Structure formats: structure tokens, C-alpha cells
């Protein structure tokens, strides 16, 4: 154990975040996400929901303000009546760590394609439909 690292973050996930560089992306995926089909670097966090994990990750991960958007959500498929209320939770968590963060929405298959080029995919136990989020890592600026 180490001080100040949220207990929800496994050693493997902390290692992945440490390896990531500026502009690399991390996918926090819901339980339905085809992560293993899309990527070779997959971390399992089956017992966790994304809101708790998102808050823990953002304790350590700076967001990229050189990009137009610091996070991305998977858009609802046209014709699907689902209203992803979890997005409001994500937006609140993200703004709590970075009030200037901008969030985009990606069409489902564009989201999958973007996930393939992410640094890693974290599959969670999140059951909310369209509960996936991509975070773009930024830099830590010295004072």
C-alpha cells in the first residue's frame, strides 16, 4: 500500500496510468463493452462502477487541455430510446476535478475505433447503458 493512492486503483491500473504519455487515452468501459475484441491491453475492474473509478482515476490523471475535448462519451445509437442519465454523474465528477474540461460525444463505431488506439481499456462492472468514457491524459505543469 502507498499513501494518497485511491484504494480502488489496482497496481496494474496505476502502472498503466504512469506509463501513459501526454495525449494518450484511457477508456473506462461498461460491462457490455467489447474491450478484449478491440485491444490487447485490457484491465478488469468487474466489481466497480465507473463513477467511483472515474473519481479515483482523476485523483491522479491530469486531463489534456491542448486538445479540444478532454473526455468523450459514446453517443446513443439513433432510434434507441435510452437516456443515459449517468452522463450527468460523469460530467459532475469531471468538472469537480477540472472545471474547464470539455466533453465530446462519439458515434458508437467511431468510439470503438478510437478505443482501439487508446493506451488501454478498463472494463468495469458498470451496467448503465452508454456508460463508456474516454479520458485524454494531459501534462502536469510545474508552478
LINFENVEN-V618634 format. One record per residue. N is the residue number from 1. RES is the residue in one letter. PSI is psi as a letter, one per 30 degrees, with the letter a starting at -180 (* if undefined). Layout:
BEGIN
n;res;psi
N;RES;PSI
N;RES;PSI
END
This chain:
BEGIN
n;res;psi
1;X;k
2;X;l
3;X;k
4;X;g
5;X;k
6;X;k
7;X;f
8;X;f
9;X;j
10;X;l
11;X;e
12;X;e
13;X;e
14;X;e
15;X;e
16;X;e
17;X;e
18;X;e
19;X;f
20;X;k
21;X;l
22;X;k
23;X;f
24;X;l
25;X;k
26;X;k
27;X;k
28;X;j
29;X;k
30;X;l
31;X;f
32;X;f
33;X;k
34;X;h
35;X;e
36;X;f
37;X;f
38;X;f
39;X;l
40;X;f
41;X;j
42;X;k
43;X;k
44;X;k
45;X;h
46;X;f
47;X;g
48;X;k
49;X;l
50;X;e
51;X;e
52;X;e
53;X;e
54;X;e
55;X;e
56;X;e
57;X;e
58;X;f
59;X;e
60;X;f
61;X;j
62;X;k
63;X;l
64;X;j
65;X;g
66;X;f
67;X;l
68;X;e
69;X;k
70;X;f
71;X;l
72;X;k
73;X;l
74;X;k
75;X;l
76;X;k
77;X;k
78;X;k
79;X;f
80;X;k
81;X;g
82;X;k
83;X;j
84;X;i
85;X;f
86;X;f
87;X;e
88;X;e
89;X;e
90;X;e
91;X;e
92;X;e
93;X;e
94;X;e
95;X;f
96;X;f
97;X;f
98;X;j
99;X;f
100;X;g
101;X;k
102;X;k
103;X;k
104;X;l
105;X;k
106;X;k
107;X;k
108;X;e
109;X;f
110;X;e
111;X;e
112;X;e
113;X;e
114;X;e
115;X;e
116;X;f
117;X;g
118;X;l
119;X;e
120;X;l
121;X;k
122;X;j
123;X;k
124;X;a
125;X;g
126;X;k
127;X;f
128;X;k
129;X;k
130;X;h
131;X;g
132;X;k
133;X;k
134;X;k
135;X;k
136;X;k
137;X;k
138;X;a
139;X;l
140;X;k
141;X;k
142;X;l
143;X;*
END
